[in-house]
Amino acid sequence: MEELPGALGTSASLALRLGQSIFASASLFFMCLEIEFYSYTAFCYLVTVMGLMVPWSLTLAVVDGYSVFVRHLPPQTRVTSIIVTGDWVLSFLSLGAACSTASVADILLEAGISYCSAKLCSRYRLSAAMAFLSWFLSLISSLFNLWLLPSL
């Protein structure tokens, strides 16, 4: 069987997983820099989803790193199905969180300084941008693994 770049256990998958965890961590960092995010449900939702994305991506990055640097693990249908399902679920959750955060940050910025200062709203927008990048890499990972699934 030919190795699909980006599928579980490849160096491209390792890079995608590390990128996901870096962007999700950056999104968490920019959101949690100010404690005022608890006032809005969309911001709490982003923190929750990115808090799930970081351990998921780091765990799969460890598996990919082991497979790339130590010993290549043979692909298994059940494990790949679980990973594809987890990637799809987290991908849709992170897309929803990023969209809701971006829209609420824009609404608060347009509402005026009384709701959100320009500096604080720009941090929220930056957090949403990092969440979008994390979502994009998660979607790519899930598509590569979904493409691999029928060949197992």
N, C-alpha and C positions, 0 to 999 in steps of 0.2 A: 504494500500500500504506500502510495506517495504521501509525503508529509506536507500538510497544508500550512502555509505560513499564517501565523496568528491563532492557530488552534492550540488547545491546551497542551502544554509540555514543550513549546517552542520558544525561542528567544524573542520572537515578535510578540508572543503572548505575555512574556515576562515584561517587556517594555510597555505594553498596553496596560497591564495590571499595575505596574509602578506609576504610570501616568494617571490612572484612575485614582489611586490612593493619594498621590500628591495633590491633584486638583480638588479632591474631596476634602483633604486636610486643609488646604488653603481656603476653601469655601467655609469650613467650620471656623477657621482662624479669623477671617474677616467678619463673619457674623457674630462671633462671640467676643470680639474686641470691645464692644460696648454691651453692657448688660441689659439695655433697653429692648432687646429683641423679644423678650417674653411678652410684651404687650400685644403682639400680633400673631395670630395662629399660623399664617403662612410662613413666618420666620421660624417658628417652633417646628413646623413640619420639615423645613429644610434642614434644620439641625438634627432632627431625628433620622431623616433619610441618609444624610451624609454620615451620621454616626453609625449607620448600618453598612454604608458603602465602604468605609475605611477598613474594618476588620475583614469583610468579605474579599476585597481586593488584595489586602496584604496576605491573607491566608492562601489565596490562589497564586499570588506572586511567589510565596514560599514553595508551593508545589511545583510551579514552573521553574523556579531556580534550582530546586533539587533535580528535576527532570533534565534540565539543560546542563548543569555543572557536575552532577554526581553520577546519576544513572537514569537513562531514558525509561520512563514508565510506559508500559503498553496501554493504549486507550481502551477503556471499558465503556460499554454502552450505558449501563445504569449510572455510572459516575458522570459521564458526559451529559446525560439527560438531566440530572440534578443540577449540574453547573449551568446548562442552557436555561433551565427554568429559573434558577436564581438570578442569572444575568438579565433575563427578560423582565422579571418582576422588579428588580432594582433599577433597571433602565427606565421603565415606565414611571416608577415612583420618583426617581430623580428628575425626570423630565417635568413631571407635575410640580415638584417642589421648586425647581428652577423657574418655571413659568410663573407660578403664583408669587414667588419672592420678587421676581423682576416687575411684575405688574403692581404689586402692593408698594414697592419702593418708588415706582414712577408716580403712582397716585399720591403717595405721601409727599413726594417732592413737589408735585404740582399744587398740593393743598396749601403749602406755605411752611414757613419756619416754625409755626406753633406745633406742628405734628412731628416734624423731622428736620433737623438741620441739614444743610447741604453736605457737610462733611460726613455725617452719619448715614444719610441716604446714599451717598456715593460708595460708602463701604458695603452697604446692603446690595447695591447694584453690582459691585465687584464680586461679592460673594455669589450672587446669582450667575455671573459670567463664569466663575470657576465651576459652579455646579453644572452649567451647560457643557463645559469642556469635559467634565467627568462623565456626564451622560453620553456624550458623543463617543468617548473611548469605550464605555461600557457597551454601547450599541454595537460598535465594531467587533468587540470580543464575542458578544453573543451571536452575531451573524457568522463569524468564522467557525464557532463551535457548532452552530446549527447546520452549517454547510458540511461539517465533518460527520455529523450524526448519522446520515443515511449510509455512509460507507463503512460503518462499524459492523 
